[in-house]
Amino acid sequence: MDDFLFAVNSVLPLLILMTAGAFCRRVGVLNEALVKGVNQLVFKVFLPINLCWSIMNTPYDTVLRWDAFLLITGGLLIEFGALFLLVPRIEKDRKKIGVMIQAMGRSNYAFFGIPLVAVLFPGQDASLAALLVIATIPVYNVMSVIALTVYGQKQAKPGQVLLNILKNPLIIGSVLGYVLWLLRFQPPAFIRTPMGDLSKVATPLALFTLGGAIRFASARQHIRQLLIAVPWKLVLSPLIFVGAAAALGLRDVPLACAFVAFGSPTAVSSYPMAQQMGGDGELAAELVAVSSALSILTTFLFVFTMKSMGLI
């Protein structure tokens, strides 16, 4: 019963915040323009501040888990490599291939994953989840751009890909926090106080806006692609890679980070990226919507199972 309550208490706050956003969208308090604007605000301001704050406040005696960095980064590269081989064999429409590869490999790590780790370990040092942004976000972005470039209509130059990665606000916030942490620099109180307040906004607002961004289009025409991509994203990928991470010794926060890296729903940002690079935008939107909705159930089941087995 304790494990069940732990899983419920971990997932329900996420569901309530996302449901609140979806409800506000439904009744007209949120519209598409507002959701887009708030999403940009969260992505460009609140989340980078949150990541920087979390990393720079990591205890200085924290042991950096290089095993977690290597296992998760290596696992993501292996997964994308497998997807580049498998997806073109089961899908012949080129505009859908890149979209499916991106959706099956790219998790909503920052918007969904980091808040989940914070909920799973309240009052504990879960800064590893923020530190891992330095490793996960570049892999997600580079592999997604490659997939959409190879199978899309618009070509991206390698220099532009690198520039986009370096300009990513999450990367900037993470690197800045890591540099400040390495230098053991603590800003004065008049900066720390508002920075801490802004940091607290990131998690609830990110989940609220994610709920408002979820939209279900005419998914029936893409049922085959959805039945392939969503089970891989939410079930097969975490089973394979989180299972491997557990077998190799990851536990507690590092294992939870592995789960959110592989088992979180498809990143919301994959939809505009697919549109801009000539992929099937409608399919991309449906993959985000369906994986986000079903992730509440799969997250609960994985959290309950890992807690029952004493892994987290």
C-alpha positions as CSV (number, residue, x, y, z in Angstrom):
1,M,0.0,0.0,0.0
2,D,2.9,2.4,0.8
3,D,4.4,1.8,-2.6
4,F,1.0,2.4,-4.3
5,L,0.5,5.7,-2.4
6,F,4.1,6.8,-3.3
7,A,3.3,6.2,-7.0
8,V,0.0,8.0,-6.7
9,N,1.4,11.0,-4.8
10,S,4.2,11.2,-7.3
11,V,2.1,11.2,-10.5
12,L,-1.1,12.9,-9.4
13,P,0.5,16.4,-8.9
14,L,1.7,16.3,-12.5
15,L,-1.7,15.1,-13.7
16,I,-3.5,17.9,-11.8
17,L,-1.3,20.6,-13.1
18,M,-1.5,19.3,-16.7
19,T,-5.3,18.9,-16.3
20,A,-5.6,22.5,-15.1
21,G,-3.8,23.7,-18.2
22,A,-6.0,21.6,-20.5
23,F,-9.2,22.8,-18.7
24,C,-8.1,26.5,-19.1
25,R,-7.5,25.9,-22.7
26,R,-10.9,24.2,-23.1
27,V,-12.8,27.1,-21.5
28,G,-11.0,29.7,-23.4
29,V,-8.8,31.2,-20.7
30,L,-5.8,29.9,-22.6
31,N,-5.6,30.2,-26.4
32,E,-3.0,29.0,-28.8
33,A,-1.2,32.3,-28.9
34,L,-1.0,32.6,-25.1
35,V,0.1,29.0,-24.8
36,K,2.8,29.6,-27.3
37,G,3.9,32.8,-25.6
38,V,4.0,31.2,-22.1
39,N,5.8,28.2,-23.5
40,Q,8.5,30.5,-24.9
41,L,8.7,32.3,-21.5
42,V,9.1,29.0,-19.7
43,F,11.6,27.7,-22.2
44,K,13.7,30.8,-22.5
45,V,13.5,32.3,-18.9
46,F,12.1,30.2,-16.1
47,L,13.5,26.7,-17.0
48,P,17.1,28.1,-17.7
49,I,17.0,29.9,-14.3
50,N,15.6,26.8,-12.6
51,L,18.4,24.7,-14.1
52,C,21.1,27.2,-13.2
53,W,19.7,27.6,-9.7
54,S,19.5,23.8,-9.1
55,I,23.0,23.2,-10.4
56,M,24.7,26.1,-8.6
57,N,23.1,25.0,-5.3
58,T,24.3,21.5,-5.6
59,P,26.3,20.6,-2.4
60,Y,30.0,21.0,-3.1
61,D,30.7,17.5,-1.7
62,T,28.3,16.0,-4.3
63,V,29.9,13.1,-6.2
64,L,29.3,13.6,-9.9
65,R,27.7,10.3,-11.1
66,W,29.7,9.8,-14.3
67,D,28.3,6.3,-14.5
68,A,24.8,7.8,-14.9
69,F,26.1,10.4,-17.5
70,L,27.8,7.7,-19.6
71,L,25.0,5.1,-19.3
72,I,22.2,7.5,-20.1
73,T,24.1,9.3,-22.9
74,G,25.3,6.0,-24.4
75,G,21.8,4.6,-24.2
76,L,20.3,7.5,-26.0
77,L,22.8,7.2,-28.8
78,I,22.2,3.5,-29.1
79,E,18.4,4.1,-29.2
80,F,18.6,6.7,-31.9
81,G,21.0,4.5,-33.9
82,A,18.5,1.6,-33.7
83,L,15.6,3.9,-34.7
84,F,17.5,5.1,-37.8
85,L,17.8,1.5,-38.8
86,L,14.3,0.3,-37.9
87,V,11.8,3.1,-38.7
88,P,12.6,3.3,-42.4
89,R,11.9,-0.4,-42.7
90,I,8.4,-0.1,-41.2
91,E,7.4,3.4,-42.6
92,K,7.8,4.3,-46.3
93,D,6.5,7.9,-46.2
94,R,9.6,10.0,-45.8
95,K,7.9,12.9,-44.2
96,K,6.7,10.6,-41.4
97,I,10.0,8.7,-40.9
98,G,11.9,11.6,-39.4
99,V,9.0,12.6,-37.3
100,M,8.7,9.1,-35.9
101,I,12.4,8.8,-35.2
102,Q,12.3,12.1,-33.3
103,A,9.1,11.2,-31.4
104,M,10.3,7.7,-30.4
105,G,13.7,9.0,-29.1
106,R,13.2,12.5,-27.9
107,S,11.8,12.8,-24.4
108,N,10.2,15.8,-22.7
109,Y,13.0,15.7,-20.2
110,A,13.1,19.3,-19.1
111,F,9.3,20.0,-18.9
112,F,8.1,16.6,-17.6
113,G,11.2,14.7,-16.5
114,I,12.9,17.1,-14.1
115,P,9.7,18.0,-12.3
116,L,9.0,14.2,-11.9
117,V,12.4,13.6,-10.3
118,A,11.8,16.5,-7.9
119,V,8.4,15.0,-6.9
120,L,9.9,11.5,-6.4
121,F,12.6,12.8,-4.1
122,P,11.1,15.7,-2.1
123,G,13.7,17.5,0.1
124,Q,16.5,15.4,-1.3
125,D,19.3,16.4,-3.6
126,A,17.9,15.7,-7.1
127,S,20.3,18.1,-8.8
128,L,21.6,15.3,-11.0
129,A,18.5,15.6,-13.1
130,A,19.4,19.2,-13.9
131,L,23.1,18.4,-14.5
132,L,22.1,15.7,-17.0
133,V,20.5,18.4,-19.2
134,I,24.0,19.1,-20.4
135,A,24.2,15.5,-21.8
136,T,20.6,14.8,-22.8
137,I,19.4,18.0,-24.5
138,P,22.3,18.0,-27.1
139,V,21.7,14.4,-27.9
140,Y,17.9,14.9,-28.4
141,N,18.4,18.0,-30.5
142,V,21.3,16.8,-32.7
143,M,19.7,13.4,-33.4
144,S,16.3,15.0,-34.1
145,V,17.8,17.6,-36.5
146,I,19.6,14.8,-38.3
147,A,16.4,12.7,-38.6
148,L,14.3,15.6,-39.9
149,T,17.1,16.8,-42.2
150,V,17.6,13.4,-43.8
151,Y,13.9,12.7,-44.2
152,G,12.5,16.2,-44.4
153,Q,12.2,18.8,-47.1
154,K,14.4,21.5,-45.6
155,Q,18.1,20.9,-45.3
156,A,20.1,22.1,-42.2
157,K,23.8,22.9,-42.5
158,P,26.1,21.4,-39.8
159,G,27.2,24.9,-38.7
160,Q,23.6,25.9,-38.1
161,V,22.8,22.8,-36.2
162,L,25.8,23.5,-33.9
163,L,24.8,27.1,-33.5
164,N,21.2,26.1,-32.5
165,I,22.5,23.7,-29.9
166,L,24.9,26.4,-28.4
167,K,22.0,28.9,-28.4
168,N,19.6,26.5,-26.6
169,P,18.5,28.3,-23.4
170,L,18.5,25.1,-21.4
171,I,22.1,24.5,-22.4
172,I,23.1,28.0,-21.5
173,G,21.4,27.9,-18.1
174,S,22.9,24.5,-17.4
175,V,26.5,25.5,-18.4
176,L,26.2,28.8,-16.5
177,G,25.1,26.9,-13.4
178,Y,27.8,24.3,-13.7
179,V,30.5,27.0,-14.2
180,L,29.3,28.9,-11.1
181,W,29.2,25.7,-9.1
182,L,32.7,24.8,-10.2
183,L,33.9,28.3,-9.2
184,R,32.0,28.0,-5.9
185,F,30.5,31.5,-6.6
186,Q,27.4,32.5,-4.7
187,P,25.7,35.7,-5.8
188,P,24.6,38.3,-3.2
189,A,21.3,38.0,-1.5
190,F,19.6,40.6,-3.6
191,I,20.2,38.4,-6.6
192,R,19.7,35.0,-5.0
193,T,16.2,35.9,-3.6
194,P,14.5,36.8,-6.9
195,M,16.5,34.1,-8.7
196,G,15.1,31.5,-6.2
197,D,11.6,32.9,-6.6
198,L,11.8,32.7,-10.4
199,S,13.2,29.2,-10.2
200,K,10.1,28.0,-8.2
201,V,7.8,29.2,-11.1
202,A,9.4,26.9,-13.7
203,T,8.0,23.5,-12.7
204,P,4.3,24.2,-12.1
205,L,4.1,26.6,-15.0
206,A,5.9,24.2,-17.4
207,L,3.4,21.4,-16.5
208,F,0.4,23.8,-16.6
209,T,1.4,25.0,-20.1
210,L,2.1,21.5,-21.3
211,G,-1.5,20.6,-20.4
212,G,-2.7,23.6,-22.3
213,A,-0.5,22.7,-25.3
214,I,-1.8,19.1,-25.7
215,R,-4.2,18.8,-28.7
216,F,-5.7,15.8,-30.3
217,A,-6.2,16.1,-34.0
218,S,-7.7,13.5,-36.4
219,A,-5.5,10.7,-35.0
220,R,-7.5,8.0,-36.8
221,Q,-5.6,8.5,-40.1
222,H,-2.3,8.0,-38.3
223,I,-3.3,5.1,-36.1
224,R,-0.6,2.7,-37.5
225,Q,2.2,5.2,-36.8
226,L,0.8,6.0,-33.3
227,L,0.5,2.3,-32.5
228,I,4.2,1.9,-33.4
229,A,5.7,5.1,-31.9
230,V,3.8,5.5,-28.6
231,P,4.3,2.0,-27.2
232,W,8.0,2.3,-28.0
233,K,8.3,5.7,-26.4
234,L,6.4,4.9,-23.2
235,V,6.9,1.1,-22.7
236,L,9.6,-0.6,-24.7
237,S,12.3,2.1,-24.4
238,P,12.1,2.4,-20.6
239,L,11.8,-1.3,-20.2
240,I,15.0,-1.9,-22.3
241,F,17.2,1.0,-21.2
242,V,16.0,1.5,-17.6
243,G,16.2,-2.2,-17.1
244,A,19.8,-2.2,-18.4
245,A,20.6,0.8,-16.1
246,A,19.2,-1.0,-13.1
247,A,21.1,-4.2,-14.0
248,L,24.3,-2.1,-14.2
249,G,23.8,-0.7,-10.7
250,L,21.9,2.6,-11.0
251,R,19.5,3.2,-8.1
252,D,17.4,6.1,-6.6
253,V,17.9,9.5,-8.2
254,P,20.3,8.2,-11.0
255,L,17.8,5.5,-12.0
256,A,14.9,8.0,-11.9
257,C,16.9,10.2,-14.2
258,A,17.3,7.2,-16.5
259,F,13.6,6.6,-16.5
260,V,12.7,10.2,-17.4
261,A,15.4,10.3,-20.1
262,F,13.8,7.2,-21.8
263,G,10.2,7.0,-20.5
264,S,9.0,10.6,-20.6
265,P,6.5,11.6,-23.3
266,T,7.6,13.0,-26.6
267,A,9.0,16.6,-26.3
268,V,6.4,19.3,-27.1
269,S,9.1,21.2,-29.0
270,S,9.3,18.3,-31.5
271,Y,6.0,19.6,-33.1
272,P,7.3,23.0,-34.2
273,M,10.6,21.5,-35.2
274,A,8.9,19.0,-37.4
275,Q,6.8,21.7,-39.0
276,Q,9.8,24.0,-39.7
277,M,11.9,21.2,-41.2
278,G,9.4,19.8,-43.6
279,G,8.2,16.8,-41.6
280,D,4.6,15.7,-41.1
281,G,3.5,18.3,-38.6
282,E,0.0,16.8,-38.0
283,L,1.5,13.4,-37.0
284,A,4.1,15.2,-34.8
285,A,1.3,17.0,-32.9
286,E,-0.6,13.8,-32.4
287,L,2.4,11.9,-31.1
288,V,3.0,14.6,-28.5
289,A,-0.7,14.6,-27.5
290,V,-1.1,10.9,-27.3
291,S,2.2,10.2,-25.6
292,S,1.6,13.0,-23.0
293,A,-1.9,11.7,-22.2
294,L,-0.9,8.0,-21.8
295,S,2.4,8.8,-20.0
296,I,0.4,9.5,-16.8
297,L,-0.6,5.8,-16.7
298,T,2.8,4.4,-17.8
299,T,4.7,6.7,-15.4
300,F,2.5,5.5,-12.5
301,L,3.1,1.9,-13.4
302,F,6.9,2.3,-13.7
303,V,7.2,4.3,-10.6
304,F,5.1,1.8,-8.6
305,T,7.1,-1.1,-10.0
306,M,10.5,0.5,-9.3
307,K,9.4,1.5,-5.8
308,S,8.1,-2.0,-5.1
309,M,11.4,-3.5,-6.2
310,G,13.4,-1.1,-4.0
311,L,15.1,0.5,-6.9
312,I,14.0,4.1,-6.0
